[in-house]
Amino acid sequence: MKVRAICFDLDNTLWDVWPVIMRAEQKMYDFLAQRYPRVVASMTIEMMRSAREQTAAAHPQMRHDFTFLRKQTLREHAREFGYAEAMVEEAFDAFIQARNEVELYADVLPSLEKLRERYRLFTASNGNADLGRIGIAHFFERTIAARHVGALKPDPAIFHKVIEGTDLQAHEVVYVGDDPQLDVEGARGAGMQAIWIDRQGGEWPPQIVPAAHTVRSLTELEELL
């Protein structure tokens, strides 16, 4: 089929996300220790992660919005330890600044430069990365996050939102992502073509129909397309 556009996942597709999240949570924790010490006197980072999971369980209708979940958890900490609402935004700002200090995989910038000459480029992610802060927003015609749609991948809604209002048909779009269920199965369910980017040499889940194509980098994606 003709390919007119490529839509990318972000975390673990364009950069390694887990070191970023760990560093961002540490930055937020250090900020709280300096400005709001009663919080860290009673809570470790692990306890704060657990609290965020509890927030997600308590607000299932907001599970698509990671920003809300972090801020709501901070709001509950502020109330618990007797701090003003201002703590929420200040602490989240410390987190989100570090969350957007990512190290792109080496192949990303060269490949995006080449791919945008031939294809319309989009992104769709469950996360809350800010491509403007990261410095790559100019490559993409549209950037969709789950919180914009009210649904998480693999829900077809997030994939359909990518091309809403364009002249693109779903089958003309290739979705590239690292997660077999969320990305490959999700995109296929929305009518898009899907390519698995397997940077770490992972194993494909046996319960999911294999991806039609697998690449190890965006350089390989260029060659495949």
N, C-alpha and C positions, 0 to 999 in steps of 0.2 A: 504494500500500500504506500501511497505517497506520504512522505513526512514533511509537514510544513512548519511544525513547531516542536520544541522540546521543553518539557517542564521538569524542574529539578526539585527533589527533596533537598534539605539543607544539612541538618545535623547528621554527621557520619557519612555524608555524601560529598559535601564540599569542604568539611573540616571535621576533625575528631572532637566530639562534643563533651565527652565525659571529663577530661582534664579541665575544660573550660568551666563546666558547672561546678566542679569541686573548688576551683580557684575563686569563682564568683561567690559561692557560699562562704568561703573563708574570708573574703573581703568584707562581706556583709557582717559576718560574725565579729571581725576585728573592729568594724565601725561601731557596732552595738556595744562592744566592750569599752570603747572610748567614750561614747556619748550616752549610752543607756545601759550602764553596768549591771543594774539589777536583773536584766534579762539573762545575761551570760553567767551571772553568779549562780543561777538556778538551772540553766539549760545548756547542754552540750550541743554541738552541731547535729549529732545523731538524733538527739531529742527533738530538735527543731524540724528535722526531716520527717520524723514520725508524726509530729504535730501537723505538718503540711498534708501528710497522707490522711490524717483524721479529718482535716478540713475538706479534702476532696470527697471523702466518704459522706460527710455531712451536707455537701452541696453537689449532689450528682448532676444536677442540671447545669453546673458550671465547670464540669470536668474538662471541657474543651478549652478553657481559658486559664493557662498557666499563670498569667500575670495576676488575674483575680485571686487565684488560690494562694499565691505567695503573699499578696497584700492582705488578704483576709486573715491569713495566719499571723502576720505581723500585727494586724489590728487586735487580734485576740491576745497576743503577747503584751501589747501596750496596755490593754485594759487590765490584764492579770497583774502586771507589775507596776501599775500606777503611773503610766506615762501618757503624755498628750498624743493626740492623733497625728501630730506632725512626725512622730517617729516612723510611721508607716512609709510615707513617701521618701523620707531621708534614707532609711535603711534599704528600701527597694532601689533607690537610685544608685547606692553603692553596689548592689548586686548587679543591676542591669548594665551598668557601665562595664564591669568586668565580664559579664556574660557576652558582650559584643566585642571583646578583645580576643578574637579567634585567630588561629594560624591556619590559613588556607592550605590544603594539600598542594604540593608543588605543581601539579598538572592543571590546576583550576584556572588561573588567570590566562595562561597561554591558550588553553582550549576554549574558554569563553570568548576570547577575542576572535578566534577562527570560526566558532560555531555561529556567532551572531551575524556573520557575513552571509550565512546561508539559511538560517532559521530564525523564526520568532522565538524568543526565550521567555520563560515564565518560571515561577517557583510556587510550591505549595508545601506547607510544613505544619506540623502540629505544634511546633515550638514558638518562642517569642523573640527570636533573633531579629535585629534591626539591620537590614542590609544597607541602609543609609549610613549608619554609624560604622559598619564594617567596611564600607567603601566600594561595594560592588552593585549597588542598586541600579546604576546606569546601564548594566548589561540586560536588564529584564524589563519587558513590557508591563508585566503585572506581577505583584508578589502577594500571595494569599496565605493567611495564617488561619488556623482552626478557629481562633477567637473571632475572626471576621465573619465566619460562616455559621457558627453555633454547632459545629460538628467536628469530630476528629476523624482522620484517616483510620480505617479504610472506608468510611462512609462516602458514597458516591458524590454527595453534595459538595465536598471540598474540591473534588476534581472538576465537577461541572462549573463551579464558580470561576475556575481559571479561565475558561473560554466564554463565559457569559458575555453577551453583547459584542463578541467578535464574529468574524465570518468563518471561524474555524469549526470543523466538525471533530468530535472526540477521536475518531479513528485516524485523523491526520496528526494527532499529537502523540509523541513518545514521552512517557514518564520514566524518569531515571531515579532510582532510590535504592537504599541499602537494606530495607526491611522487607522480607518476602511477603509477609501478611499485610502490613500497612501500605506498603508502596506498590509492590508488584500485583498482588491480588486485588488491592483497592483500585488501582488504575485500570486493570482489566475489567473489573466489575462496572466501571464507569464508561467502558467502551474505548478506552485508550490503549495504544500499544504500550508495552512495559519492558524495561530493561533493568536487570538486577546488576547493581554495581557492588561487587564483592571485593572490597579493598583488603580484607583481613584473611581471606582464604577460608571462609566459613562453610558450614554444611547446610544444604538446602533442606528445609523441613519435609519429611516424607509425606505428610498429610496434605501438602499443597502441590498442585500441578506445577511442574518446573517452569521457570521462565524460558521464553523462547530464545532469549539471548542474555549472556552474562559478560560483563566487562570488568576489568580490574582497575580502570582509571578512565578519566575523561579523554585521555589520548587514545585509548582503545575504542572509546565511544565514537570519536571522530572517524577512525578507520572503519568501524562497523557501518556507520551511516553513509 
